[in-house]
Amino acid sequence: MQINQAFVATMKSQFRPEQFLVNEPMSRHTTFRIGGPADYLFFPSSADEVAAIFSLSDQYHLPLTILGNGSNVLVLDKGIRGVVVKFNSPFSSIRQEGNTIIAGAGAILGAVAQYAAKQGLSGLEFAVGIPGSLGGAIFMNAGAYDGEMKNVVTRVTAVNRQGSLIHYPTAELDFGYRHSIFQENDQAICEIQLQLTPGDTMSIHQKMAGFTERRIKKQPLDLPSAGSTFKRPEGYFAGTLIEHTGLKGFHIGDAQISEKHAGFVVNKGNATAADVLRLIHEVQDRVLQEHGVKLYPEVRILGEE
Ligand SMILES: Cc1cc2nc3c(=O)[nH]c(=O)nc-3n(C[C@H](O)[C@H](O)[C@H](O)COP(=O)(O)OP(=O)(O)OC[C@H]3O[C@@H](n4cnc5c(N)ncnc54)[C@H](O)[C@@H]3O)c2cc1C
């Protein structure tokens, strides 16, 4: 990689040292524990800083990639060119106003769900075991069990590539199955407002504990993964189709179709992104051959092969 010294000097003069890393392996920033280096990795703490990094990247002609907690991505082995803007703890404030919770995009979804429970607010119990950031959950319209983000979101504030703040009411977010408008508009989700309903703290905690128990029983949480590898095809479950194709436990290198839940690809230790991609293609081909159903990845693929 060729470091752009002028860009690095500008970044160092404008931001705190812990906000900016150069040539940083993305395997440290994804739940798959896979991924080559990002040229530059930046952790913003405000919408103004997001606007500033957008403007600097543009000025230095550097491509931009946005990341949350890295729990739904496969970063390829040669890594990501240009700047990765990662929303995490510096952008994770959470506050309550009546039945509304307002939080930064970097807040971990489970932490927001726990916070809501503590305030006696119901509606986010489903989210307790989803290991994403709140921004990533909006981007994906994450969901589980009896809920999805679209049911609780009332407003999202994002920054566009020109650095302007845009406020979206729910009706303008184009939510669908694992879809939101942000998959098409290159904007960075910064702040999210959730409307919840008053409930009994004890029952909310009980419901969350029940969901957690179901996850522990069914999902391979002891191994790195990016959750469900494929979207749910209409009328089927990806995991069941893969299992019925005889692919449970099938592996390429250290990338394996989980023995516990065939909907998950897990990293047994040293899987590369190339292993995961080959495994995905093999599964797609064999499921199509045997069941006539095309599987599409839910995991988002970033970077260079
Ligand atoms: C063990 C496990 C279980 C899971 N269970 C579920 C589940 O039950 N239901 C479910 O829906 N998902 C599940 N997932 C997948 C994942 O946690 C969700 O999709 C989550 O919402 C992704 O959030 P993230 O912050 O990790 O996003 P990332 O993986 O970091 O990014 C995902 C996409 O969102 C974009 N993005 C992230 N943050 C922003 C932002 N602030 N602004 C603009 N774009 C952004 C990125 O560019 C990327 O394209 C699971 C994953 C794992 C590992």
The ligand as a Gaussian input file, in Angstrom:
#p B3LYP/6-31G(d) Opt

LIG

0 1
 C      -24.071000     -14.427000      15.541000
 C      -24.859000     -13.467000      14.691000
 C      -26.249000     -13.433000      14.763000
 C      -26.986000     -12.553000      13.974000
 N      -28.340000     -12.540000      14.082000
 C      -29.052000     -11.688000      13.323000
 C      -30.498000     -11.652000      13.419000
 O      -31.106000     -12.365000      14.203000
 N      -31.164000     -10.792000      12.618000
 C      -30.524000      -9.962000      11.738000
 O      -31.184000      -9.189000      11.049000
 N      -29.176000      -9.980000      11.624000
 C      -28.432000     -10.809000      12.386000
 N      -27.066000     -10.823000      12.275000
 C      -26.404000      -9.963000      11.261000
 C      -25.987000      -8.561000      11.757000
 O      -25.744000      -8.557000      13.154000
 C      -27.041000      -7.518000      11.411000
 O      -27.242000      -7.442000      10.016000
 C      -26.637000      -6.126000      11.920000
 O      -27.718000      -5.255000      11.767000
 C      -25.425000      -5.553000      11.187000
 O      -24.990000      -4.422000      11.904000
 P      -23.461000      -3.987000      11.902000
 O      -23.353000      -2.714000      12.666000
 O      -22.592000      -5.090000      12.340000
 O      -23.261000      -3.692000      10.372000
 P      -21.955000      -3.999000       9.483000
 O      -21.788000      -5.451000       9.334000
 O      -20.803000      -3.225000      10.000000
 O      -22.419000      -3.377000       8.102000
 C      -23.499000      -3.941000       7.373000
 C      -23.873000      -2.971000       6.262000
 O      -24.401000      -1.791000       6.861000
 C      -23.703000      -0.631000       6.433000
 N      -23.625000       0.292000       7.578000
 C      -23.275000      -0.037000       8.856000
 N      -23.371000       1.049000       9.653000
 C      -23.763000       2.085000       8.856000
 C      -24.015000       3.478000       9.092000
 N      -23.899000       4.024000      10.303000
 N      -24.418000       4.227000       8.036000
 C      -24.561000       3.684000       6.794000
 N      -24.320000       2.392000       6.522000
 C      -23.932000       1.598000       7.536000
 C      -22.332000      -1.117000       5.972000
 O      -21.829000      -0.308000       4.938000
 C      -22.651000      -2.535000       5.453000
 O      -23.009000      -2.508000       4.096000
 C      -26.308000     -11.687000      13.075000
 C      -24.900000     -11.714000      13.002000
 C      -24.175000     -12.590000      13.803000
 C      -22.680000     -12.584000      13.726000

